[in-house]
């Protein structure tokens, strides 16, 4: 997984506010968004 400073800072801030459940939800949403974005690049590399 590539490091995304913006999303990482949101997760860190939520954890510092003791909102660990919300931090996990944000992490899950970020992963859901990244997966469809990676699929086209994988198919291009296999050529």
VEXLUM-569557 format. One record per atom (N, C-alpha, C, O, CB): residue in three letters; chain; x, y, z; atom name. Coordinates in Angstrom, 1 decimal, decimal comma. Glycine has a CB too. Layout:
REM VEXLUM-569557
SITE  code  unit      px      py      pz  site
SITE   ALA     A       X       Y       Z    CA
...
This chain:
REM VEXLUM-569557
SITE  code  unit      px      py      pz  site
SITE   UNK     A     0,8    -1,2     0,0     N
SITE   UNK     A     0,0     0,0     0,0    CA
SITE   UNK     A     0,9     1,2     0,0     C
SITE   UNK     A     1,8     1,3     0,8     O
SITE   UNK     A    -1,0     0,0     1,2    CB
SITE   UNK     A     0,6     2,2    -0,9     N
SITE   UNK     A     1,3     3,5    -0,9    CA
SITE   UNK     A     0,9     4,3     0,3     C
SITE   UNK     A    -0,3     4,3     0,7     O
SITE   UNK     A     1,1     4,2    -2,2    CB
SITE   UNK     A     1,8     5,1     0,7     N
SITE   UNK     A     1,5     6,0     1,8    CA
SITE   UNK     A     0,9     7,3     1,3     C
SITE   UNK     A     1,4     7,9     0,4     O
SITE   UNK     A     2,8     6,3     2,6    CB
SITE   UNK     A    -0,3     7,6     1,8     N
SITE   UNK     A    -1,0     8,9     1,5    CA
SITE   UNK     A    -1,0     9,8     2,7     C
SITE   UNK     A    -1,7     9,6     3,6     O
SITE   UNK     A    -2,4     8,6     1,0    CB
SITE   UNK     A    -0,2    10,9     2,6     N
SITE   UNK     A     0,0    11,8     3,8    CA
SITE   UNK     A    -1,4    12,4     4,2     C
SITE   UNK     A    -1,6    12,5     5,4     O
SITE   UNK     A     0,9    12,9     3,5    CB
SITE   UNK     A    -2,2    12,7     3,3     N
SITE   UNK     A    -3,5    13,4     3,7    CA
SITE   UNK     A    -4,4    12,4     4,5     C
SITE   UNK     A    -4,9    12,7     5,6     O
SITE   UNK     A    -4,3    13,8     2,5    CB
SITE   UNK     A    -4,5    11,2     4,0     N
SITE   UNK     A    -5,4    10,2     4,7    CA
SITE   UNK     A    -4,7     9,8     6,0     C
SITE   UNK     A    -5,4     9,5     7,0     O
SITE   UNK     A    -5,7     9,0     3,8    CB
SITE   UNK     A    -3,4     9,7     6,0     N
SITE   UNK     A    -2,7     9,3     7,2    CA
SITE   UNK     A    -2,9    10,3     8,3     C
SITE   UNK     A    -3,0     9,9     9,4     O
SITE   UNK     A    -1,2     9,1     6,8    CB
SITE   UNK     A    -2,8    11,6     7,9     N
SITE   UNK     A    -3,0    12,6     8,9    CA
SITE   UNK     A    -4,4    12,6     9,5     C
SITE   UNK     A    -4,6    12,9    10,7     O
SITE   UNK     A    -2,7    14,0     8,4    CB
SITE   UNK     A    -5,4    12,3     8,7     N
SITE   UNK     A    -6,8    12,2     9,2    CA
SITE   UNK     A    -6,9    11,0    10,2     C
SITE   UNK     A    -7,5    11,2    11,3     O
SITE   UNK     A    -7,8    12,0     8,1    CB
SITE   UNK     A    -6,3     9,9     9,9     N
SITE   UNK     A    -6,4     8,7    10,8    CA
SITE   UNK     A    -5,6     9,0    12,1     C
SITE   UNK     A    -6,1     8,7    13,2     O
SITE   UNK     A    -5,8     7,5    10,1    CB
SITE   UNK     A    -4,5     9,7    12,0     N
SITE   UNK     A    -3,7    10,0    13,2    CA
SITE   UNK     A    -4,5    11,0    14,1     C
SITE   UNK     A    -4,5    10,8    15,3     O
SITE   UNK     A    -2,3    10,6    12,8    CB
SITE   UNK     A    -5,1    12,0    13,5     N
SITE   UNK     A    -5,9    12,9    14,3    CA
SITE   UNK     A    -7,1    12,2    15,0     C
SITE   UNK     A    -7,3    12,5    16,1     O
SITE   UNK     A    -6,4    14,0    13,4    CB
SITE   UNK     A    -7,8    11,4    14,2     N
SITE   UNK     A    -8,9    10,7    14,9    CA
SITE   UNK     A    -8,4     9,8    16,0     C
SITE   UNK     A    -9,1     9,7    17,1     O
SITE   UNK     A    -9,6     9,8    13,8    CB
SITE   UNK     A    -7,3     9,1    15,9     N
SITE   UNK     A    -6,8     8,3    17,0    CA
SITE   UNK     A    -6,4     9,1    18,1     C
SITE   UNK     A    -6,6     8,7    19,3     O
SITE   UNK     A    -5,6     7,4    16,5    CB
SITE   UNK     A    -5,8    10,3    17,9     N
SITE   UNK     A    -5,4    11,2    19,0    CA
SITE   UNK     A    -6,6    11,7    19,8     C
SITE   UNK     A    -6,5    12,0    20,9     O
SITE   UNK     A    -4,6    12,3    18,5    CB
SITE   UNK     A    -7,8    11,8    19,1     N
SITE   UNK     A    -9,0    12,2    19,7    CA
SITE   UNK     A    -9,8    11,0    20,4     C
SITE   UNK     A   -10,9    11,2    20,8     O
SITE   UNK     A    -9,9    12,9    18,7    CB
SITE   UNK     A    -9,1     9,9    20,4     N
SITE   UNK     A    -9,7     8,6    21,0    CA
SITE   UNK     A   -10,9     8,2    20,2     C
SITE   UNK     A   -11,9     7,7    20,7     O
SITE   UNK     A   -10,1     8,9    22,4    CB
SITE   UNK     A   -10,9     8,4    18,9     N
SITE   UNK     A   -11,9     8,0    18,0    CA
SITE   UNK     A   -11,4     6,8    17,1     C
SITE   UNK     A   -11,4     6,9    15,9     O
SITE   UNK     A   -12,5     9,2    17,1    CB
SITE   UNK     A   -11,0     5,7    17,8     N
SITE   UNK     A   -10,4     4,6    17,0    CA
SITE   UNK     A   -11,3     3,9    16,1     C
SITE   UNK     A   -10,9     3,5    15,0     O
SITE   UNK     A    -9,8     3,6    18,0    CB
SITE   UNK     A   -12,6     3,8    16,4     N
SITE   UNK     A   -13,6     3,2    15,5    CA
SITE   UNK     A   -13,7     4,1    14,3     C
SITE   UNK     A   -13,8     3,5    13,2     O
SITE   UNK     A   -14,9     3,1    16,2    CB
SITE   UNK     A   -13,8     5,4    14,4     N
SITE   UNK     A   -13,9     6,2    13,2    CA
SITE   UNK     A   -12,6     6,2    12,4     C
SITE   UNK     A   -12,7     6,2    11,2     O
SITE   UNK     A   -14,2     7,7    13,7    CB
SITE   UNK     A   -11,5     6,1    13,0     N
SITE   UNK     A   -10,2     5,9    12,3    CA
SITE   UNK     A   -10,2     4,7    11,5     C
SITE   UNK     A    -9,7     4,7    10,4     O
SITE   UNK     A    -9,0     6,0    13,3    CB
SITE   UNK     A   -10,7     3,6    12,1     N
SITE   UNK     A   -10,7     2,3    11,3    CA
SITE   UNK     A   -11,7     2,4    10,1     C
SITE   UNK     A   -11,4     1,9     9,1     O
SITE   UNK     A   -11,2     1,2    12,2    CB
SITE   UNK     A   -12,8     3,1    10,3     N
SITE   UNK     A   -13,8     3,3     9,2    CA
SITE   UNK     A   -13,2     4,1     8,1     C
SITE   UNK     A   -13,4     3,8     6,9     O
SITE   UNK     A   -15,1     4,0     9,8    CB
SITE   UNK     A   -12,4     5,1     8,4     N
SITE   UNK     A   -11,8     5,9     7,4    CA
SITE   UNK     A   -10,7     5,1     6,7     C
SITE   UNK     A   -10,6     5,2     5,4     O
SITE   UNK     A   -11,1     7,2     8,0    CB
SITE   UNK     A   -10,0     4,3     7,4     N
SITE   UNK     A    -9,0     3,4     6,8    CA
SITE   UNK     A    -9,6     2,4     5,8     C
SITE   UNK     A    -9,1     2,2     4,7     O
SITE   UNK     A    -8,2     2,7     7,9    CB
SITE   UNK     A   -10,8     1,9     6,2     N
SITE   UNK     A   -11,5     0,9     5,4    CA
SITE   UNK     A   -12,0     1,6     4,1     C
SITE   UNK     A   -11,9     1,1     3,0     O
SITE   UNK     A   -12,7     0,3     6,1    CB
SITE   UNK     A   -12,5     2,8     4,2     N
SITE   UNK     A   -13,0     3,6     3,1    CA
SITE   UNK     A   -11,8     3,9     2,1     C
SITE   UNK     A   -12,0     3,9     0,9     O
SITE   UNK     A   -13,7     4,9     3,5    CB
SITE   UNK     A   -10,7     4,3     2,7     N
SITE   UNK     A    -9,5     4,6     1,8    CA
SITE   UNK     A    -9,1     3,4     1,0     C
SITE   UNK     A    -8,8     3,5    -0,2     O
SITE   UNK     A    -8,3     5,1     2,7    CB
SITE   UNK     A    -9,1     2,2     1,6     N
SITE   UNK     A    -8,8     1,0     0,9    CA
SITE   UNK     A    -9,8     0,6    -0,1     C
SITE   UNK     A    -9,4     0,2    -1,2     O
SITE   UNK     A    -8,7    -0,2     1,9    CB
SITE   UNK     A   -11,1     0,9     0,1     N
SITE   UNK     A   -12,1     0,6    -0,9    CA
SITE   UNK     A   -12,0     1,5    -2,1     C
SITE   UNK     A   -12,2     1,0    -3,2     O
SITE   UNK     A   -13,5     0,8    -0,3    CB
SITE   UNK     A   -11,6     2,7    -1,9     N
SITE   UNK     A   -11,4     3,6    -3,0    CA
SITE   UNK     A   -10,1     3,3    -3,8     C
SITE   UNK     A   -10,1     3,4    -5,0     O
SITE   UNK     A   -11,3     5,1    -2,5    CB
SITE   UNK     A    -9,1     2,9    -3,1     N
SITE   UNK     A    -7,8     2,5    -3,8    CA
SITE   UNK     A    -7,9     1,3    -4,7     C
SITE   UNK     A    -7,3     1,3    -5,7     O
SITE   UNK     A    -6,7     2,4    -2,8    CB
SITE   UNK     A    -8,6     0,3    -4,3     N
SITE   UNK     A    -8,7    -1,0    -5,0    CA
SITE   UNK     A    -9,1    -0,8    -6,4     C
SITE   UNK     A    -8,5    -1,3    -7,3     O
SITE   UNK     A    -9,6    -2,0    -4,3    CB
SITE   UNK     A   -10,2    -0,1    -6,7     N
SITE   UNK     A   -10,6     0,1    -8,1    CA
SITE   UNK     A    -9,6     0,9    -8,9     C
SITE   UNK     A    -9,5     0,7   -10,1     O
SITE   UNK     A   -12,0     0,7    -8,2    CB
SITE   UNK     A    -8,9     1,8    -8,3     N
SITE   UNK     A    -8,0     2,6    -9,0    CA
SITE   UNK     A    -6,7     1,9    -9,4     C
SITE   UNK     A    -6,1     2,2   -10,4     O
SITE   UNK     A    -7,6     3,8    -8,1    CB
SITE   UNK     A    -6,4     0,8    -8,6     N
SITE   UNK     A    -5,2     0,0    -8,9    CA
SITE   UNK     A    -5,5    -1,0   -10,1     C
SITE   UNK     A    -4,5    -1,3   -10,8     O
SITE   UNK     A    -4,8    -0,8    -7,7    CB
SITE   UNK     A    -6,7    -1,4   -10,2     N
SITE   UNK     A    -7,0    -2,5   -11,3    CA
SITE   UNK     A    -6,6    -2,0   -12,7     C
SITE   UNK     A    -5,9    -2,9   -13,3     O
SITE   UNK     A    -8,5    -2,8   -11,2    CB
SITE   UNK     A    -6,9    -0,8   -13,2     N
SITE   UNK     A    -6,5    -0,5   -14,5    CA
SITE   UNK     A    -5,0    -0,5   -14,7     C
SITE   UNK     A    -4,5    -0,8   -15,8     O
SITE   UNK     A    -7,0     0,8   -14,9    CB
SITE   UNK     A    -4,2    -0,1   -13,7     N
SITE   UNK     A    -2,8     0,0   -13,8    CA
SITE   UNK     A    -2,1    -1,4   -13,8     C
SITE   UNK     A    -1,1    -1,6   -14,5     O
SITE   UNK     A    -2,2     0,8   -12,6    CB
SITE   UNK     A    -2,7    -2,3   -13,1     N
SITE   UNK     A    -2,2    -3,7   -13,2    CA
SITE   UNK     A    -2,4    -4,3   -14,6     C
SITE   UNK     A    -1,4    -5,0   -15,0     O
SITE   UNK     A    -3,0    -4,6   -12,1    CB
SITE   UNK     A    -3,5    -4,0   -15,2     N
SITE   UNK     A    -3,7    -4,6   -16,5    CA
SITE   UNK     A    -2,8    -3,9   -17,5     C
SITE   UNK     A    -2,3    -4,6   -18,5     O
SITE   UNK     A    -5,2    -4,4   -17,0    CB
SITE   UNK     A    -2,4    -2,7   -17,4     N
SITE   UNK     A    -1,5    -2,0   -18,3    CA
SITE   UNK     A    -0,1    -2,6   -18,1     C
SITE   UNK     A     0,7    -2,7   -19,1     O
SITE   UNK     A    -1,5    -0,5   -18,0    CB
SITE   UNK     A     0,3    -2,9   -16,9     N
SITE   UNK     A     1,7    -3,4   -16,7    CA
SITE   UNK     A     1,9    -4,8   -17,2     C
SITE   UNK     A     3,0    -5,2   -17,5     O
SITE   UNK     A     2,0    -3,4   -15,2    CB
SITE   UNK     A     0,8    -5,6   -17,4     N
SITE   UNK     A     1,0    -7,0   -17,8    CA
SITE   UNK     A     1,2    -7,1   -19,3     C
SITE   UNK     A     1,5    -8,2   -19,8     O
SITE   UNK     A    -0,2    -7,8   -17,4    CB
SITE   UNK     A     1,1    -6,0   -20,1     N
SITE   UNK     A     1,3    -6,1   -21,5    CA
SITE   UNK     A     2,7    -6,3   -22,0     C
SITE   UNK     A     3,0    -6,4   -23,1     O
SITE   UNK     A     0,8    -4,8   -22,2    CB
